[in-house]
Amino acid sequence: MGMVSAARMETFLVVARQGSIRRAAAQLHITEAAVSAAVAHIEKQLGAKLIAKAGRGIALTEAGRVYAEYCRSILGLMKEAQAAVRQAETGRLRIGVVATAGEYVLLRPLAKFRNRHPDIELSLSIHPRDVLFLELQHHETDLVIAGRPPRDAGLVTRARRPSQLVVVGTPDRALDPLRSTWLLRGRGSGTRDATLSLLDQLQINPPTLTLGSHGAVLAAAREGLGVTLIHSDAIEQDLESGVLQILPIDGTPLDRPWHAITTRTPTPTTRLFLSHILDPAEVGHDAFHPG
């Protein structure tokens, strides 16, 4: 059995994500024949059928789904290996964050890190936590700032920063949070899961409104469309201005610290960034604590 090249793995992954040979070819700027030939070569090497026709496109077989997961990990490890042998100060750092952490927790420390190490290639992506943890497991991200990682995922919490989830709404004296509409984040959000768990604990079944993004939920709360459970980091200015107030609800506030999470083999540049966010002399009150 011959080896499958990284280029062919990349091509197969694009096919898997697009669900179409035609769309994959357009994204890769190559011919459809070249894409089909790459997939056929892999299938021949593996002795397994990876894709099957599905309507006007294609779908992965069970073997295709399994192989796609391996491709993600293999390609991620190859890129991680390249970064691991570079000097920390001239390496690459890919950070993934949930929306709240991206807007209210990470930006100031990241800006100071960039000023200290201008030669490091930085990238920042914002996704729901489930997507971030999956990317980290596949070595497609170097470090994630989010809530607690799932158990038995092979991920390591390197540092934590205290934070609480509180229920907020407009300062309306007639507001009854137990009967108000609760504003929810989209599926895959840890805050959404915590909200639904809190409602179960309170044994209430209020109307809910799913708005998807963190920004939309916060804007809706400011306009009085309902109440929401949210990280205290996100509402400091709203509390100071009186636009929102914390509502006293049994079971809250909830301690939900931020976690800085890596794989078991972080790159030198990742370790350099961890040292940065753990240093109060560099980042002040934004500093994390050892995990």
C-alpha positions in Angstrom: 0.0 0.0 0.0 1.4 3.4 -1.0 1.3 6.5 1.1 -1.4 9.2 0.6 0.1 12.7 0.2 -0.8 15.6 2.4 -2.1 17.4 -0.7 -4.5 14.6 -1.5 -5.7 14.6 2.1 -6.4 18.3 1.9 -8.3 17.8 -1.3 -10.4 15.0 0.3 -11.2 17.2 3.3 -12.5 20.0 1.0 -14.7 17.5 -0.8 -16.0 16.2 2.6 -16.8 19.8 3.8 -18.3 20.9 0.5 -20.3 17.7 -0.2 -19.6 18.3 -3.9 -16.7 17.6 -6.3 -17.7 20.7 -8.3 -17.7 23.0 -5.3 -14.4 21.5 -4.0 -12.8 22.1 -7.4 -14.0 25.7 -7.4 -12.6 26.3 -3.9 -9.2 24.7 -4.7 -9.0 26.3 -8.2 -8.4 23.0 -9.9 -10.4 20.9 -12.3 -13.2 18.6 -11.3 -11.2 15.8 -12.9 -8.2 16.5 -10.7 -10.4 16.4 -7.6 -12.1 13.1 -8.6 -8.7 11.6 -9.4 -7.3 12.6 -6.0 -10.3 10.9 -4.2 -10.1 7.9 -6.5 -6.3 7.5 -5.7 -7.0 7.6 -1.9 -9.8 5.0 -2.3 -7.5 2.8 -4.2 -4.7 3.1 -1.7 -7.1 2.4 1.2 -9.1 -0.3 -0.5 -12.3 1.4 0.7 -15.1 3.5 -0.7 -15.0 7.0 0.8 -17.8 8.9 -1.0 -21.1 8.0 -2.6 -23.6 9.9 -4.7 -26.3 11.7 -2.8 -28.7 13.8 -4.9 -26.8 16.3 -6.9 -23.8 16.0 -4.6 -21.9 13.4 -2.7 -21.9 12.1 0.9 -19.3 10.4 2.9 -19.6 6.7 3.6 -18.9 5.6 7.1 -15.3 4.8 6.0 -15.1 8.3 4.6 -16.2 9.9 7.8 -13.6 8.0 9.8 -10.9 8.8 7.3 -11.8 12.5 7.3 -11.3 12.7 11.1 -7.9 11.1 10.7 -7.0 13.5 7.9 -7.8 16.5 10.1 -5.6 15.2 12.9 -2.7 14.2 10.6 -2.7 17.5 8.8 -3.0 19.4 12.0 -0.1 17.5 13.5 2.0 18.2 10.5 1.4 21.9 10.8 2.0 21.8 14.5 5.3 20.0 14.0 6.5 22.7 11.7 5.6 25.3 14.3 7.2 23.3 17.1 10.7 23.5 15.7 10.6 27.2 15.2 11.8 29.6 17.8 9.0 30.8 20.1 9.5 34.5 19.3 9.2 33.9 15.5 6.6 31.1 15.5 2.9 30.9 14.9 0.0 31.1 17.4 -3.6 30.1 16.5 -6.0 31.0 19.2 -9.7 30.0 19.3 -12.1 31.7 21.7 -15.8 31.7 22.4 -17.5 35.1 21.6 -17.5 36.5 25.2 -13.9 35.7 25.8 -12.9 37.1 22.5 -14.6 40.4 23.1 -14.0 40.9 26.8 -11.2 38.7 28.1 -8.5 38.2 25.5 -8.1 41.3 23.5 -6.1 43.4 25.9 -3.6 40.6 26.8 -3.3 39.7 23.2 -2.5 43.3 22.2 0.2 43.5 24.8 1.6 40.1 23.6 1.7 41.4 20.1 3.6 44.5 21.2 6.1 42.4 23.0 6.5 39.8 20.2 5.7 41.5 16.8 7.3 38.7 14.8 4.9 36.0 15.9 2.2 35.2 13.3 -1.1 35.5 15.2 -4.6 34.3 14.2 -7.8 34.5 16.2 -11.0 32.6 15.5 -14.4 32.8 17.3 -16.6 29.7 17.4 -18.9 27.9 19.8 -17.0 25.9 22.4 -17.8 22.5 20.9 -16.3 23.5 17.6 -13.2 24.9 19.3 -12.6 21.8 21.3 -12.9 19.7 18.2 -10.4 21.9 16.3 -8.0 21.7 19.3 -8.3 17.9 19.3 -7.4 17.8 15.6 -4.4 20.2 16.2 -6.1 22.9 14.0 -5.8 25.4 16.9 -3.0 25.9 19.4 -4.9 27.3 22.3 -8.5 27.8 23.3 -10.1 30.2 25.8 -13.5 28.9 26.8 -15.3 27.1 29.6 -14.2 23.8 31.0 -13.2 21.2 28.3 -15.0 17.9 28.1 -13.5 15.0 30.1 -11.5 12.3 28.4 -10.9 14.6 25.4 -7.1 14.6 25.8 -7.0 18.3 26.4 -5.2 20.1 29.2 -6.2 23.2 31.2 -3.0 25.3 31.6 -4.5 28.4 33.3 -7.8 29.8 34.6 -9.3 33.2 35.2 -12.2 33.7 37.6 -15.6 34.6 36.1 -19.3 34.3 37.1 -22.5 33.9 35.2 -25.2 36.3 36.4 -28.8 36.9 35.4 -29.4 40.4 34.0 -32.3 42.5 32.7 -33.4 46.1 32.4 -34.0 48.1 35.7 -37.7 47.6 35.5 -39.3 47.3 39.0 -42.2 45.2 37.6 -39.8 42.8 36.0 -40.3 39.2 37.3 -37.4 37.1 35.9 -39.2 33.8 36.7 -42.0 34.8 34.3 -40.0 36.8 31.8 -38.7 35.6 28.4 -35.2 34.1 28.7 -32.8 35.0 25.9 -30.6 32.1 24.8 -27.4 31.7 22.8 -27.3 29.2 19.9 -26.7 25.5 20.2 -23.2 24.5 21.2 -22.9 27.4 23.6 -21.9 26.6 27.2 -23.9 29.6 28.5 -27.0 28.2 26.8 -26.5 24.8 28.5 -26.0 26.5 31.8 -29.2 28.6 31.3 -31.3 25.5 30.5 -29.8 23.7 33.5 -30.7 26.7 35.7 -34.2 26.7 34.5 -34.5 23.1 35.3 -33.1 23.7 38.8 -35.6 26.5 39.3 -38.4 24.2 38.0 -39.8 26.8 35.7 -40.7 26.7 32.0 -40.6 30.3 30.8 -40.8 31.5 27.2 -37.4 31.5 25.5 -36.0 33.4 22.6 -32.9 32.0 20.8 -30.9 34.8 19.2 -27.7 32.9 18.4 -24.8 35.3 18.9 -23.6 36.8 22.2 -23.9 40.3 20.8 -27.6 39.8 19.8 -28.5 38.4 23.2 -26.9 41.3 25.0 -28.5 43.8 22.7 -31.9 42.2 23.2 -31.5 42.3 27.0 -30.6 46.1 26.8 -33.8 46.6 24.8 -35.9 44.9 27.4 -36.8 41.8 25.3 -36.1 39.5 28.2 -33.6 38.4 30.8 -30.4 36.4 30.2 -27.6 34.5 31.9 -24.3 36.0 30.9 -20.7 36.3 32.0 -20.1 39.2 34.3 -17.1 40.2 32.2 -19.5 41.2 29.4 -21.7 43.7 31.3 -19.4 45.9 33.4 -20.2 49.0 31.4 -23.9 48.2 31.2 -24.0 47.9 35.0 -22.1 51.1 35.5 -24.4 53.0 33.2 -27.6 51.5 34.6 -28.7 50.0 31.3 -28.8 46.6 32.9 -29.0 45.3 36.5 -28.1 41.9 38.1 -31.3 40.1 39.1 -31.3 38.0 42.3 -32.1 34.5 41.2 -31.7 31.4 43.4 -28.6 29.4 42.4 -26.8 32.4 40.9 -24.2 33.7 40.5 -22.6 30.6 39.0 -18.8 30.3 39.1 -17.7 29.7 35.5 -14.0 30.4 35.2 -12.3 30.9 31.9 -9.9 28.1 30.9 -6.8 28.4 28.8 -6.6 25.0 27.1 -4.1 23.2 24.9 -3.2 19.7 23.7 -0.7 17.7 25.7 2.1 19.0 23.5 1.8 22.8 23.2 4.2 24.5 20.8 7.0 26.8 22.1 5.0 29.9 21.0 1.9 28.6 22.8 3.9 28.2 26.0 5.3 31.7 25.5 1.7 33.1 25.4 0.7 31.1 28.4 3.6 32.6 30.4 2.4 36.1 29.2 -1.2 35.7 30.4 0.0 34.3 33.7 2.1 37.3 34.5 0.3 40.1 36.4 3.2 42.4 35.7 2.5 42.2 32.0 -1.3 42.0 31.8 -2.5 43.4 35.2 -5.9 42.4 36.4 -6.5 40.4 33.2 -4.0 37.8 34.3 -4.9 34.1 34.5 -3.8 31.8 37.3 -2.0 28.5 36.9 -4.5 25.7 36.0 
